[in-house]
Amino acid sequence: MKDVIVIDQAVPKSIQDLLEGIALGDKFNWFRQQRATYPEGTRQIFPVTPDSLDVQQFTHTIWEEN
């Protein structure tokens, strides 16, 4: 993967700690989803393929498109 650039310590440690505290804190909502894959053609990230293993998963909305 020659097009990947790694920048060590691009985010200051104080910001890393803040984000970690939010993501692992008791006020960060996690939701159980029935599926981890979705029918092809939907806007989901992981489409169903012949070798897909569809399992339950926990998700959160730390980032949402639009």
Jmol script that loads the backbone (N, CA, C; Angstrom):
load data "model"
ATOM      1  N   MET A   1       0.833  -1.175   0.000  1.00  0.00           N
ATOM      2  CA  MET A   1       0.000   0.000   0.000  1.00  0.00           C
ATOM      3  C   MET A   1       0.882   1.245   0.000  1.00  0.00           C
ATOM      4  N   LYS A   2       1.451   1.521  -1.111  1.00  0.00           N
ATOM      5  CA  LYS A   2       2.379   2.642  -1.204  1.00  0.00           C
ATOM      6  C   LYS A   2       1.703   4.009  -1.166  1.00  0.00           C
ATOM      7  N   ASP A   3       0.360   4.056  -1.284  1.00  0.00           N
ATOM      8  CA  ASP A   3      -0.330   5.342  -1.257  1.00  0.00           C
ATOM      9  C   ASP A   3      -0.783   5.744   0.154  1.00  0.00           C
ATOM     10  N   VAL A   4      -0.386   4.975   1.168  1.00  0.00           N
ATOM     11  CA  VAL A   4      -0.736   5.282   2.552  1.00  0.00           C
ATOM     12  C   VAL A   4       0.417   6.023   3.207  1.00  0.00           C
ATOM     13  N   ILE A   5       0.098   7.150   3.846  1.00  0.00           N
ATOM     14  CA  ILE A   5       1.102   7.927   4.550  1.00  0.00           C
ATOM     15  C   ILE A   5       0.789   7.853   6.038  1.00  0.00           C
ATOM     16  N   VAL A   6       1.752   7.429   6.837  1.00  0.00           N
ATOM     17  CA  VAL A   6       1.589   7.353   8.281  1.00  0.00           C
ATOM     18  C   VAL A   6       2.269   8.572   8.897  1.00  0.00           C
ATOM     19  N   ILE A   7       1.525   9.301   9.698  1.00  0.00           N
ATOM     20  CA  ILE A   7       2.066  10.464  10.383  1.00  0.00           C
ATOM     21  C   ILE A   7       1.992  10.181  11.881  1.00  0.00           C
ATOM     22  N   ASP A   8       3.106   9.827  12.465  1.00  0.00           N
ATOM     23  CA  ASP A   8       3.148   9.538  13.892  1.00  0.00           C
ATOM     24  C   ASP A   8       2.850  10.791  14.697  1.00  0.00           C
ATOM     25  N   GLN A   9       2.044  10.613  15.739  1.00  0.00           N
ATOM     26  CA  GLN A   9       1.692  11.693  16.668  1.00  0.00           C
ATOM     27  C   GLN A   9       1.047  12.890  15.970  1.00  0.00           C
ATOM     28  N   ALA A  10       0.243  12.648  14.936  1.00  0.00           N
ATOM     29  CA  ALA A  10      -0.449  13.726  14.224  1.00  0.00           C
ATOM     30  C   ALA A  10      -1.493  14.391  15.122  1.00  0.00           C
ATOM     31  N   VAL A  11      -2.035  13.624  16.068  1.00  0.00           N
ATOM     32  CA  VAL A  11      -3.008  14.157  17.015  1.00  0.00           C
ATOM     33  C   VAL A  11      -2.312  14.237  18.371  1.00  0.00           C
ATOM     34  N   PRO A  12      -2.314  15.403  18.994  1.00  0.00           N
ATOM     35  CA  PRO A  12      -1.649  15.550  20.286  1.00  0.00           C
ATOM     36  C   PRO A  12      -2.192  14.566  21.334  1.00  0.00           C
ATOM     37  N   LYS A  13      -1.356  14.134  22.242  1.00  0.00           N
ATOM     38  CA  LYS A  13      -1.720  13.164  23.272  1.00  0.00           C
ATOM     39  C   LYS A  13      -2.931  13.634  24.072  1.00  0.00           C
ATOM     40  N   SER A  14      -3.036  14.912  24.351  1.00  0.00           N
ATOM     41  CA  SER A  14      -4.181  15.416  25.123  1.00  0.00           C
ATOM     42  C   SER A  14      -5.497  15.186  24.382  1.00  0.00           C
ATOM     43  N   ILE A  15      -5.487  15.351  23.057  1.00  0.00           N
ATOM     44  CA  ILE A  15      -6.691  15.117  22.255  1.00  0.00           C
ATOM     45  C   ILE A  15      -6.970  13.615  22.173  1.00  0.00           C
ATOM     46  N   GLN A  16      -5.922  12.799  22.034  1.00  0.00           N
ATOM     47  CA  GLN A  16      -6.091  11.344  22.039  1.00  0.00           C
ATOM     48  C   GLN A  16      -6.775  10.894  23.328  1.00  0.00           C
ATOM     49  N   ASP A  17      -6.301  11.404  24.447  1.00  0.00           N
ATOM     50  CA  ASP A  17      -6.874  11.038  25.749  1.00  0.00           C
ATOM     51  C   ASP A  17      -8.330  11.484  25.860  1.00  0.00           C
ATOM     52  N   LEU A  18      -8.638  12.673  25.367  1.00  0.00           N
ATOM     53  CA  LEU A  18     -10.009  13.177  25.392  1.00  0.00           C
ATOM     54  C   LEU A  18     -10.929  12.277  24.571  1.00  0.00           C
ATOM     55  N   LEU A  19     -10.528  11.936  23.349  1.00  0.00           N
ATOM     56  CA  LEU A  19     -11.338  11.071  22.488  1.00  0.00           C
ATOM     57  C   LEU A  19     -11.505   9.677  23.082  1.00  0.00           C
ATOM     58  N   GLU A  20     -10.439   9.149  23.662  1.00  0.00           N
ATOM     59  CA  GLU A  20     -10.514   7.838  24.306  1.00  0.00           C
ATOM     60  C   GLU A  20     -11.507   7.879  25.469  1.00  0.00           C
ATOM     61  N   GLY A  21     -11.468   8.940  26.264  1.00  0.00           N
ATOM     62  CA  GLY A  21     -12.394   9.072  27.379  1.00  0.00           C
ATOM     63  C   GLY A  21     -13.838   9.131  26.923  1.00  0.00           C
ATOM     64  N   ILE A  22     -14.093   9.812  25.824  1.00  0.00           N
ATOM     65  CA  ILE A  22     -15.451   9.892  25.281  1.00  0.00           C
ATOM     66  C   ILE A  22     -15.903   8.525  24.771  1.00  0.00           C
ATOM     67  N   ALA A  23     -15.076   7.873  23.958  1.00  0.00           N
ATOM     68  CA  ALA A  23     -15.447   6.595  23.342  1.00  0.00           C
ATOM     69  C   ALA A  23     -15.617   5.476  24.363  1.00  0.00           C
ATOM     70  N   LEU A  24     -14.855   5.518  25.440  1.00  0.00           N
ATOM     71  CA  LEU A  24     -14.928   4.461  26.441  1.00  0.00           C
ATOM     72  C   LEU A  24     -15.765   4.856  27.654  1.00  0.00           C
ATOM     73  N   GLY A  25     -16.308   6.068  27.641  1.00  0.00           N
ATOM     74  CA  GLY A  25     -17.086   6.560  28.771  1.00  0.00           C
ATOM     75  C   GLY A  25     -18.482   5.969  28.843  1.00  0.00           C
ATOM     76  N   ASP A  26     -19.132   6.166  29.982  1.00  0.00           N
ATOM     77  CA  ASP A  26     -20.459   5.593  30.195  1.00  0.00           C
ATOM     78  C   ASP A  26     -21.579   6.417  29.561  1.00  0.00           C
ATOM     79  N   LYS A  27     -21.271   7.529  28.948  1.00  0.00           N
ATOM     80  CA  LYS A  27     -22.276   8.346  28.271  1.00  0.00           C
ATOM     81  C   LYS A  27     -22.210   8.210  26.741  1.00  0.00           C
ATOM     82  N   PHE A  28     -21.408   7.277  26.246  1.00  0.00           N
ATOM     83  CA  PHE A  28     -21.251   7.042  24.812  1.00  0.00           C
ATOM     84  C   PHE A  28     -22.169   5.891  24.426  1.00  0.00           C
ATOM     85  N   ASN A  29     -23.208   6.168  23.647  1.00  0.00           N
ATOM     86  CA  ASN A  29     -24.213   5.155  23.318  1.00  0.00           C
ATOM     87  C   ASN A  29     -23.711   4.127  22.313  1.00  0.00           C
ATOM     88  N   TRP A  30     -23.917   2.853  22.637  1.00  0.00           N
ATOM     89  CA  TRP A  30     -23.653   1.740  21.732  1.00  0.00           C
ATOM     90  C   TRP A  30     -24.982   1.073  21.433  1.00  0.00           C
ATOM     91  N   PHE A  31     -25.170   0.605  20.187  1.00  0.00           N
ATOM     92  CA  PHE A  31     -26.418  -0.002  19.762  1.00  0.00           C
ATOM     93  C   PHE A  31     -26.143  -1.368  19.155  1.00  0.00           C
ATOM     94  N   ARG A  32     -26.966  -2.374  19.548  1.00  0.00           N
ATOM     95  CA  ARG A  32     -26.814  -3.721  18.974  1.00  0.00           C
ATOM     96  C   ARG A  32     -27.552  -3.764  17.646  1.00  0.00           C
ATOM     97  N   GLN A  33     -26.863  -4.201  16.613  1.00  0.00           N
ATOM     98  CA  GLN A  33     -27.436  -4.341  15.274  1.00  0.00           C
ATOM     99  C   GLN A  33     -27.574  -5.826  14.948  1.00  0.00           C
ATOM    100  N   GLN A  34     -28.659  -6.171  14.304  1.00  0.00           N
ATOM    101  CA  GLN A  34     -28.897  -7.572  13.942  1.00  0.00           C
ATOM    102  C   GLN A  34     -27.917  -8.083  12.888  1.00  0.00           C
ATOM    103  N   ARG A  35     -27.468  -7.173  12.016  1.00  0.00           N
ATOM    104  CA  ARG A  35     -26.658  -7.604  10.875  1.00  0.00           C
ATOM    105  C   ARG A  35     -25.406  -6.761  10.771  1.00  0.00           C
ATOM    106  N   ALA A  36     -24.396  -7.331  10.157  1.00  0.00           N
ATOM    107  CA  ALA A  36     -23.160  -6.596   9.882  1.00  0.00           C
ATOM    108  C   ALA A  36     -22.979  -6.366   8.390  1.00  0.00           C
ATOM    109  N   THR A  37     -23.789  -7.028   7.575  1.00  0.00           N
ATOM    110  CA  THR A  37     -23.712  -6.858   6.124  1.00  0.00           C
ATOM    111  C   THR A  37     -25.070  -6.403   5.600  1.00  0.00           C
ATOM    112  N   TYR A  38     -25.065  -5.886   4.391  1.00  0.00           N
ATOM    113  CA  TYR A  38     -26.281  -5.324   3.806  1.00  0.00           C
ATOM    114  C   TYR A  38     -26.364  -5.731   2.342  1.00  0.00           C
ATOM    115  N   PRO A  39     -27.575  -5.766   1.784  1.00  0.00           N
ATOM    116  CA  PRO A  39     -27.713  -6.141   0.373  1.00  0.00           C
ATOM    117  C   PRO A  39     -26.905  -5.211  -0.539  1.00  0.00           C
ATOM    118  N   GLU A  40     -26.350  -5.789  -1.578  1.00  0.00           N
ATOM    119  CA  GLU A  40     -25.569  -5.010  -2.538  1.00  0.00           C
ATOM    120  C   GLU A  40     -26.429  -3.898  -3.124  1.00  0.00           C
ATOM    121  N   GLY A  41     -25.822  -2.743  -3.333  1.00  0.00           N
ATOM    122  CA  GLY A  41     -26.544  -1.616  -3.893  1.00  0.00           C
ATOM    123  C   GLY A  41     -27.039  -0.634  -2.846  1.00  0.00           C
ATOM    124  N   THR A  42     -26.985  -1.016  -1.567  1.00  0.00           N
ATOM    125  CA  THR A  42     -27.366  -0.071  -0.525  1.00  0.00           C
ATOM    126  C   THR A  42     -26.164   0.821  -0.221  1.00  0.00           C
ATOM    127  N   ARG A  43     -26.378   1.874   0.570  1.00  0.00           N
ATOM    128  CA  ARG A  43     -25.316   2.827   0.868  1.00  0.00           C
ATOM    129  C   ARG A  43     -24.447   2.364   2.042  1.00  0.00           C
ATOM    130  N   GLN A  44     -24.595   1.130   2.479  1.00  0.00           N
ATOM    131  CA  GLN A  44     -23.834   0.640   3.629  1.00  0.00           C
ATOM    132  C   GLN A  44     -22.389   0.330   3.226  1.00  0.00           C
ATOM    133  N   ILE A  45     -21.519   0.278   4.220  1.00  0.00           N
ATOM    134  CA  ILE A  45     -20.093   0.084   3.960  1.00  0.00           C
ATOM    135  C   ILE A  45     -19.766  -1.349   3.552  1.00  0.00           C
ATOM    136  N   PHE A  46     -20.365  -2.344   4.211  1.00  0.00           N
ATOM    137  CA  PHE A  46     -20.006  -3.739   3.978  1.00  0.00           C
ATOM    138  C   PHE A  46     -21.145  -4.485   3.302  1.00  0.00           C
ATOM    139  N   PRO A  47     -21.118  -4.626   1.966  1.00  0.00           N
ATOM    140  CA  PRO A  47     -22.201  -5.328   1.279  1.00  0.00           C
ATOM    141  C   PRO A  47     -22.088  -6.838   1.445  1.00  0.00           C
ATOM    142  N   VAL A  48     -23.188  -7.528   1.228  1.00  0.00           N
ATOM    143  CA  VAL A  48     -23.202  -8.987   1.252  1.00  0.00           C
ATOM    144  C   VAL A  48     -22.485  -9.502   0.015  1.00  0.00           C
ATOM    145  N   THR A  49     -21.572 -10.430   0.201  1.00  0.00           N
ATOM    146  CA  THR A  49     -20.878 -11.101  -0.900  1.00  0.00           C
ATOM    147  C   THR A  49     -20.998 -12.600  -0.671  1.00  0.00           C
ATOM    148  N   PRO A  50     -20.659 -13.433  -1.659  1.00  0.00           N
ATOM    149  CA  PRO A  50     -20.784 -14.885  -1.464  1.00  0.00           C
ATOM    150  C   PRO A  50     -20.003 -15.422  -0.260  1.00  0.00           C
ATOM    151  N   ASP A  51     -18.932 -14.753   0.128  1.00  0.00           N
ATOM    152  CA  ASP A  51     -18.144 -15.232   1.267  1.00  0.00           C
ATOM    153  C   ASP A  51     -18.394 -14.435   2.554  1.00  0.00           C
ATOM    154  N   SER A  52     -19.491 -13.674   2.595  1.00  0.00           N
ATOM    155  CA  SER A  52     -19.820 -12.883   3.784  1.00  0.00           C
ATOM    156  C   SER A  52     -20.236 -13.774   4.945  1.00  0.00           C
ATOM    157  N   LEU A  53     -19.857 -13.361   6.141  1.00  0.00           N
ATOM    158  CA  LEU A  53     -20.335 -13.976   7.366  1.00  0.00           C
ATOM    159  C   LEU A  53     -21.131 -12.897   8.089  1.00  0.00           C
ATOM    160  N   ASP A  54     -22.428 -13.051   8.134  1.00  0.00           N
ATOM    161  CA  ASP A  54     -23.282 -12.018   8.720  1.00  0.00           C
ATOM    162  C   ASP A  54     -23.487 -12.317  10.198  1.00  0.00           C
ATOM    163  N   VAL A  55     -23.067 -11.415  11.039  1.00  0.00           N
ATOM    164  CA  VAL A  55     -23.166 -11.572  12.484  1.00  0.00           C
ATOM    165  C   VAL A  55     -23.729 -10.295  13.104  1.00  0.00           C
ATOM    166  N   GLN A  56     -24.134 -10.388  14.361  1.00  0.00           N
ATOM    167  CA  GLN A  56     -24.569  -9.202  15.081  1.00  0.00           C
ATOM    168  C   GLN A  56     -23.351  -8.338  15.385  1.00  0.00           C
ATOM    169  N   GLN A  57     -23.606  -7.056  15.637  1.00  0.00           N
ATOM    170  CA  GLN A  57     -22.500  -6.161  15.962  1.00  0.00           C
ATOM    171  C   GLN A  57     -23.009  -5.014  16.835  1.00  0.00           C
ATOM    172  N   PHE A  58     -22.085  -4.366  17.523  1.00  0.00           N
ATOM    173  CA  PHE A  58     -22.402  -3.144  18.256  1.00  0.00           C
ATOM    174  C   PHE A  58     -21.870  -1.966  17.446  1.00  0.00           C
ATOM    175  N   THR A  59     -22.672  -0.909  17.357  1.00  0.00           N
ATOM    176  CA  THR A  59     -22.271   0.267  16.589  1.00  0.00           C
ATOM    177  C   THR A  59     -22.506   1.524  17.423  1.00  0.00           C
ATOM    178  N   HIS A  60     -21.909   2.594  16.991  1.00  0.00           N
ATOM    179  CA  HIS A  60     -22.122   3.900  17.595  1.00  0.00           C
ATOM    180  C   HIS A  60     -22.059   4.932  16.488  1.00  0.00           C
ATOM    181  N   THR A  61     -22.484   6.142  16.774  1.00  0.00           N
ATOM    182  CA  THR A  61     -22.475   7.189  15.760  1.00  0.00           C
ATOM    183  C   THR A  61     -21.490   8.267  16.192  1.00  0.00           C
ATOM    184  N   ILE A  62     -20.215   7.975  16.007  1.00  0.00           N
ATOM    185  CA  ILE A  62     -19.195   9.003  16.279  1.00  0.00           C
ATOM    186  C   ILE A  62     -19.036   9.879  15.047  1.00  0.00           C
ATOM    187  N   TRP A  63     -19.399   9.342  13.894  1.00  0.00           N
ATOM    188  CA  TRP A  63     -19.353  10.088  12.629  1.00  0.00           C
ATOM    189  C   TRP A  63     -20.546   9.660  11.817  1.00  0.00           C
ATOM    190  N   GLU A  64     -21.213  10.623  11.193  1.00  0.00           N
ATOM    191  CA  GLU A  64     -22.369  10.329  10.367  1.00  0.00           C
ATOM    192  C   GLU A  64     -22.336  11.187   9.125  1.00  0.00           C
ATOM    193  N   GLU A  65     -22.541  10.558   7.958  1.00  0.00           N
ATOM    194  CA  GLU A  65     -22.541  11.295   6.697  1.00  0.00           C
ATOM    195  C   GLU A  65     -23.726  12.248   6.666  1.00  0.00           C
ATOM    196  N   ASN A  66     -23.505  13.463   6.147  1.00  0.00           N
ATOM    197  CA  ASN A  66     -24.528  14.517   6.068  1.00  0.00           C
ATOM    198  C   ASN A  66     -24.875  15.023   7.453  1.00  0.00           C
TER     199      ASN A  66
END
end "model"
wireframe off; spacefill off
backbone 0.3
color backbone group
